[in-house]
Amino acid sequence: MVEETNSEYPIQVTEKAIAQLQRLVLKDPREGVFLRVGVKGGGCSGLEYVMKLDTTRKPIDLSKDFSGLEVVCDAKSAVYLKGAILDYTGNLIGGGFKFENPNAGRSCGCGTSFMPQAS
């Protein structure tokens, strides 16, 4: 796992996820591409994880470099992702990117959405 040096940044990214994401960034023809992670309302559990390659920054963005991969998260999503780990598995069944989120009180079966823990 990559060490987090910025205590304000909400997530950590594993080496496997970084390697896979760097491959995807290299295939993107746009300049200044970074990974945007966040959450939005929806999914079967209330909040849905969002991950996309992006080039547009927002004033509320937090940014961190993970071994040459820039990961950006907006401050609102950071509240729900604090302490989360983004991982990647190449398994044929159930493989892909996965969030391990300590703030999830309940997650859906496919792992793409969650309900925050009750305060």
Secondary structure as the mmCIF struct_conf table of DSSP 4:
data_model
#
loop_
_struct_conf.conf_type_id
_struct_conf.id
_struct_conf.beg_label_comp_id
_struct_conf.beg_label_asym_id
_struct_conf.beg_label_seq_id
_struct_conf.end_label_comp_id
_struct_conf.end_label_asym_id
_struct_conf.end_label_seq_id
HELX_LH_PP_P HELX_LH_PP_P1 VAL A 2 GLU A 4
TURN_TY1_P TURN_TY1_P1 SER A 7 GLU A 8
STRN STRN1 ILE A 11 VAL A 13
HELX_RH_AL_P HELX_RH_AL_P1 GLU A 15 LYS A 27
BEND BEND1 ARG A 30 ARG A 30
TURN_TY1_P TURN_TY1_P2 GLU A 31 GLY A 32
STRN STRN2 PHE A 34 GLY A 42
TURN_TY1_P TURN_TY1_P3 GLY A 43 SER A 45
STRN STRN3 GLY A 46 ASP A 54
TURN_TY1_P TURN_TY1_P4 PRO A 59 ILE A 60
STRN STRN4 ASP A 61 PHE A 66
TURN_TY1_P TURN_TY1_P5 SER A 67 GLY A 68
STRN STRN5 LEU A 69 ASP A 74
HELX_RH_AL_P HELX_RH_AL_P2 ALA A 75 LEU A 81
TURN_TY1_P TURN_TY1_P6 LYS A 82 GLY A 83
STRN STRN6 ALA A 84 THR A 89
TURN_TY1_P TURN_TY1_P7 LEU A 92 GLY A 94
STRN STRN7 GLY A 96 GLU A 100
TURN_TY1_P TURN_TY1_P8 PRO A 102 ASN A 103
STRN STRN8 ALA A 104 SER A 107
TURN_TY1_P TURN_TY1_P9 GLY A 109 CYS A 110
BEND BEND2 GLY A 111 THR A 112
STRN STRN9 SER A 113 PRO A 116
HELX_LH_PP_P HELX_LH_PP_P2 GLN A 117 ALA A 118
#
